[in-house]
Each structure stands twice: as structure tokens, then as C-alpha cells.
Amino acid sequence: MWPTVYVIDKQGYIRFWWQGELNWEGATVDKTIETLVENLLKE
């Protein structure tokens, strides 16, 4: 499916993935990804 977003940690593991628009019809996946990336950068 397009688009697909992956968040990959420092060890190369996929920590999160999402298929489709990040904020389609009220979805707030963009905020979820932002929080996840901030937390992964602290590791």
C-alpha cells in the first residue's frame, strides 16, 4: 500500500509501521510517530 511509513531503531529493527495516510479521517499517526522517534532518540 502507498504510502507506507517505517520507524527503524538504531539496531535496525522495525519498531513501528503504518500503511496509508498519516492523518486520514482523523487518524493521529503523525503524532504517534513523532513521540516514538523522540523516545527512540533518548535510548
N, CA, C and O atoms as a printed pandas DataFrame, in Angstrom:
     atom_number atom_name residue_name chain_id  residue_number  x_coord  y_coord  z_coord
0              1         N          MET        A               1    0.851   -1.173    0.000
1              2        CA          MET        A               1    0.000    0.000    0.000
2              3         C          MET        A               1    0.891    1.229    0.000
3              4         O          MET        A               1    1.981    1.206    0.572
4              5         N          TRP        A               2    0.457    2.256   -0.610
5              6        CA          TRP        A               2    1.195    3.507   -0.652
6              7         C          TRP        A               2    0.387    4.566    0.053
7              8         O          TRP        A               2   -0.824    4.601   -0.162
8              9         N          PRO        A               3    0.932    5.417    0.860
9             10        CA          PRO        A               3    2.305    5.355    1.357
10            11         C          PRO        A               3    2.418    4.410    2.548
11            12         O          PRO        A               3    1.428    4.120    3.219
12            13         N          THR        A               4    3.609    3.944    2.799
13            14        CA          THR        A               4    3.903    3.150    3.984
14            15         C          THR        A               4    5.085    3.805    4.693
15            16         O          THR        A               4    6.083    4.155    4.063
16            17         N          VAL        A               5    4.960    3.964    6.011
17            18        CA          VAL        A               5    5.992    4.607    6.823
18            19         C          VAL        A               5    6.537    3.574    7.802
19            20         O          VAL        A               5    5.776    2.851    8.445
20            21         N          TYR        A               6    7.858    3.515    7.907
21            22        CA          TYR        A               6    8.523    2.628    8.867
22            23         C          TYR        A               6    9.364    3.469    9.810
23            24         O          TYR        A               6    9.998    4.436    9.390
24            25         N          VAL        A               7    9.370    3.098   11.092
25            26        CA          VAL        A               7   10.293    3.693   12.060
26            27         C          VAL        A               7   11.257    2.579   12.445
27            28         O          VAL        A               7   10.850    1.538   12.960
28            29         N          ILE        A               8   12.536    2.812   12.187
29            30        CA          ILE        A               8   13.574    1.810   12.429
30            31         C          ILE        A               8   14.500    2.329   13.514
31            32         O          ILE        A               8   14.955    3.471   13.451
32            33         N          ASP        A               9   14.786    1.484   14.524
33            34        CA          ASP        A               9   15.626    1.925   15.633
34            35         C          ASP        A               9   17.107    1.840   15.269
35            36         O          ASP        A               9   17.467    1.445   14.160
36            37         N          LYS        A              10   17.958    2.218   16.225
37            38        CA          LYS        A              10   19.406    2.264   15.993
38            39         C          LYS        A              10   19.997    0.900   15.672
39            40         O          LYS        A              10   21.031    0.813   15.009
40            41         N          GLN        A              11   19.350   -0.167   16.136
41            42        CA          GLN        A              11   19.844   -1.514   15.872
42            43         C          GLN        A              11   19.327   -2.061   14.540
43            44         O          GLN        A              11   19.702   -3.159   14.130
44            45         N          GLY        A              12   18.466   -1.294   13.864
45            46        CA          GLY        A              12   17.957   -1.713   12.573
46            47         C          GLY        A              12   16.639   -2.468   12.619
47            48         O          GLY        A              12   16.198   -3.009   11.605
48            49         N          TYR        A              13   16.006   -2.508   13.789
49            50        CA          TYR        A              13   14.722   -3.195   13.928
50            51         C          TYR        A              13   13.562   -2.257   13.607
51            52         O          TYR        A              13   13.578   -1.081   13.971
52            53         N          ILE        A              14   12.569   -2.790   12.929
53            54        CA          ILE        A              14   11.364   -2.009   12.674
54            55         C          ILE        A              14   10.580   -1.931   13.977
55            56         O          ILE        A              14   10.154   -2.953   14.514
56            57         N          ARG        A              15   10.394   -0.730   14.477
57            58        CA          ARG        A              15    9.696   -0.534   15.740
58            59         C          ARG        A              15    8.237   -0.143   15.534
59            60         O          ARG        A              15    7.418   -0.276   16.445
60            61         N          PHE        A              16    7.912    0.341   14.330
61            62        CA          PHE        A              16    6.542    0.761   14.031
62            63         C          PHE        A              16    6.400    0.851   12.526
63            64         O          PHE        A              16    7.345    1.216   11.826
64            65         N          TRP        A              17    5.205    0.514   12.024
65            66        CA          TRP        A              17    4.924    0.736   10.614
66            67         C          TRP        A              17    3.473    1.104   10.460
67            68         O          TRP        A              17    2.620    0.719   11.260
68            69         N          TRP        A              18    3.210    1.861    9.409
69            70        CA          TRP        A              18    1.852    2.326    9.155
70            71         C          TRP        A              18    1.636    2.368    7.652
71            72         O          TRP        A              18    2.467    2.890    6.908
72            73         N          GLN        A              19    0.513    1.815    7.214
73            74        CA          GLN        A              19    0.152    1.869    5.809
74            75         C          GLN        A              19   -0.963    2.877    5.618
75            76         O          GLN        A              19   -1.987    2.805    6.298
76            77         N          GLY        A              20   -0.786    3.793    4.722
77            78        CA          GLY        A              20   -1.817    4.778    4.426
78            79         C          GLY        A              20   -1.425    6.159    4.916
79            80         O          GLY        A              20   -0.355    6.362    5.491
80            81         N          GLU        A              21   -2.327    7.104    4.669
81            82        CA          GLU        A              21   -2.087    8.485    5.073
82            83         C          GLU        A              21   -1.961    8.585    6.592
83            84         O          GLU        A              21   -2.657    7.885    7.327
84            85         N          LEU        A              22   -1.075    9.453    7.052
85            86        CA          LEU        A              22   -0.807    9.562    8.486
86            87         C          LEU        A              22   -1.941   10.224    9.258
87            88         O          LEU        A              22   -2.146    9.926   10.435
88            89         N          ASN        A              23   -2.667   11.102    8.619
89            90        CA          ASN        A              23   -3.754   11.768    9.336
90            91         C          ASN        A              23   -5.060   11.737    8.545
91            92         O          ASN        A              23   -5.809   12.713    8.527
92            93         N          TRP        A              24   -5.322   10.615    7.900
93            94        CA          TRP        A              24   -6.531   10.428    7.115
94            95         C          TRP        A              24   -7.740   10.236    8.023
95            96         O          TRP        A              24   -7.715    9.393    8.919
96            97         N          GLU        A              25   -8.776   10.996    7.801
97            98        CA          GLU        A              25  -10.046   10.884    8.515
98            99         C          GLU        A              25   -9.864   10.880   10.035
99           100         O          GLU        A              25  -10.447   10.052   10.734
100          101         N          GLY        A              26   -9.068   11.795   10.527
101          102        CA          GLY        A              26   -8.925   11.950   11.976
102          103         C          GLY        A              26   -7.845   11.111   12.626
103          104         O          GLY        A              26   -7.632   11.228   13.833
104          105         N          ALA        A              27   -7.157   10.272   11.873
105          106        CA          ALA        A              27   -6.063    9.490   12.454
106          107         C          ALA        A              27   -4.959   10.444   12.899
107          108         O          ALA        A              27   -4.714   11.471   12.265
108          109         N          THR        A              28   -4.312   10.097   13.974
109          110        CA          THR        A              28   -3.245   10.955   14.510
110          111         C          THR        A              28   -1.909   10.215   14.546
111          112         O          THR        A              28   -1.123   10.370   15.481
112          113         N          VAL        A              29   -1.669    9.419   13.528
113          114        CA          VAL        A              29   -0.456    8.608   13.485
114          115         C          VAL        A              29    0.787    9.481   13.402
115          116         O          VAL        A              29    1.846    9.089   13.892
116          117         N          ASP        A              30    0.680   10.656   12.793
117          118        CA          ASP        A              30    1.836   11.543   12.723
118          119         C          ASP        A              30    2.325   11.914   14.112
119          120         O          ASP        A              30    3.533   11.996   14.334
120          121         N          LYS        A              31    1.420   12.140   15.047
121          122        CA          LYS        A              31    1.801   12.455   16.424
122          123         C          LYS        A              31    2.372   11.218   17.127
123          124         O          LYS        A              31    3.305   11.331   17.922
124          125         N          THR        A              32    1.825   10.065   16.840
125          126        CA          THR        A              32    2.337    8.817   17.407
126          127         C          THR        A              32    3.773    8.583   16.961
127          128         O          THR        A              32    4.626    8.228   17.774
128          129         N          ILE        A              33    4.043    8.777   15.684
129          130        CA          ILE        A              33    5.395    8.588   15.156
130          131         C          ILE        A              33    6.345    9.602   15.758
131          132         O          ILE        A              33    7.473    9.258   16.111
132          133         N          GLU        A              34    5.912   10.841   15.880
133          134        CA          GLU        A              34    6.764   11.878   16.472
134          135         C          GLU        A              34    7.165   11.508   17.892
135          136         O          GLU        A              34    8.333   11.641   18.257
136          137         N          THR        A              35    6.222   11.049   18.692
137          138        CA          THR        A              35    6.506   10.651   20.077
138          139         C          THR        A              35    7.446    9.452   20.103
139          140         O          THR        A              35    8.389    9.416   20.894
140          141         N          LEU        A              36    7.193    8.481   19.247
141          142        CA          LEU        A              36    8.042    7.292   19.196
142          143         C          LEU        A              36    9.478    7.648   18.835
143          144         O          LEU        A              36   10.417    7.158   19.463
144          145         N          VAL        A              37    9.653    8.496   17.831
145          146        CA          VAL        A              37   11.003    8.899   17.413
146          147         C          VAL        A              37   11.715    9.647   18.537
147          148         O          VAL        A              37   12.899    9.418   18.782
148          149         N          GLU        A              38   11.008   10.528   19.210
149          150        CA          GLU        A              38   11.616   11.252   20.344
150          151         C          GLU        A              38   12.090   10.271   21.405
151          152         O          GLU        A              38   13.190   10.426   21.935
152          153         N          ASN        A              39   11.285    9.266   21.725
153          154        CA          ASN        A              39   11.669    8.267   22.732
154          155         C          ASN        A              39   12.827    7.403   22.259
155          156         O          ASN        A              39   13.711    7.078   23.052
156          157         N          LEU        A              40   12.845    7.024   20.983
157          158        CA          LEU        A              40   13.942    6.218   20.466
158          159         C          LEU        A              40   15.253    6.992   20.457
159          160         O          LEU        A              40   16.314    6.406   20.675
160          161         N          LEU        A              41   15.199    8.280   20.213
161          162        CA          LEU        A              41   16.424    9.081   20.221
162          163         C          LEU        A              41   17.031    9.188   21.624
163          164         O          LEU        A              41   18.225    9.453   21.768
164          165         N          LYS        A              42   16.214    8.983   22.648
165          166        CA          LYS        A              42   16.700    9.026   24.035
166          167         C          LYS        A              42   17.381    7.721   24.430
167          168         O          LYS        A              42   18.121    7.687   25.412
168          169         N          GLU        A              43   17.142    6.651   23.682
169          170        CA          GLU        A              43   17.729    5.346   24.036
170          171         C          GLU        A              43   19.211    5.308   23.741
171          172         O          GLU        A              43   19.862    4.290   23.977
